Amino acid sequence: MRILQVSVLSLVLSVFVFFFWQEAYSKGRSSQAINDEQLVDGNKDKSEDKNNNQTQPPKPSKDEKEDVAPTIPNPKEDSNEEKPTEKEKPTEPEKPTDKDKKDKDQGTGSNEKPKKEDPVSEQPGNQDKGNNKPKDNNSGNKKEKVVYLTFDDGPHYITIDILNLLDKYNAKATFFMLEPNMKTYKDTILEMVKRGHQLALHSVTHDKDKFYASKESVVGEMKQAQKTLEQITGIKTTLIRTPYGSSPYMKPEYKAAVKDAGFQMWDWNIDSLDWKKTDGSFVEYTIDQLKNLNTKEPIVILMHDRTTTVKHLEKLLSYLSKEGYEMKILTPDMDPVQFGKKY
């Protein structure tokens, strides 16, 4: 009996297990079919999207539009561009009337041109062009005060000291030189040129008897000195000063001869006597003459290329500078100062 009960119970349990497995298997198959169907539908959608992407390119975004290169306009396509109207066209200047021409000729119209002023030459030798006779240095207010320093008998070894002192006071001078000394101190002469001083001639021998023997000897010595100076510097000067001055040795025919030869002869109107007053008193002597000088001719001061002159020269330069005198060079276009000449 007990065996029968066990067998019935086993059979019931087997049936229950079979039905449970059958139902579970059916559910599994149904779930797998749904998943397969979804997978097929998903692949189908992807395939359709892929086909759509191949036929219609995606629209660029805002950022992608900014990266697109600008197109170059075709000139032919701009034919509809607005053309300037008649008002925008430049107007031609009106032609002058007969009245305007008349006013212009008479200098009363607005077209009157300003008068041109003659340019002032800055080259050495032309600084006083057109002003041969300086204004009176001792009368009137606000008049130009100019003196012309001149040194005779050089150059020497101390001439460079003179040049240095002149530079210190922004002064220029004229050097009347002897031909033998020019040959000895060539470099000094070149330094004169470099610093803006004037080169001039003072004969060859400085011997009264030889130089003034005849008009030919006078002109001959000056031409020889002129040639030597030109060989040294390339400058052909025409400024001369005869030994001891033009009086009383320069006869009228001598003066005419040097003038015909193209020379300008210079004397002086203030003699410093530096060759005699070697203690330096020549400075006060020169200043006294300057204070009492009343002339319309250029003020020309005579000094010499000497050691004693250099020793006291700065005192004179300092005085002239403080008194407002400008120290300039003589030039070929000036009217020369000569003894006995009336101005």
Beta strands, then each sheet from edge to edge (+ up, - down):
strand 1: 146-154
strand 2: 173-177
strand 3: 198-201
strand 4: 239-240
strand 5: 264-265
strand 6: 270-271
strand 7: 300-304
strand 8: 326-327
sheet 1: 3+ 2+ 1+ 7+ 6+
sheet 2: 3+ 2+ 1+ 8+
sheet 3: 4+ 5+
end
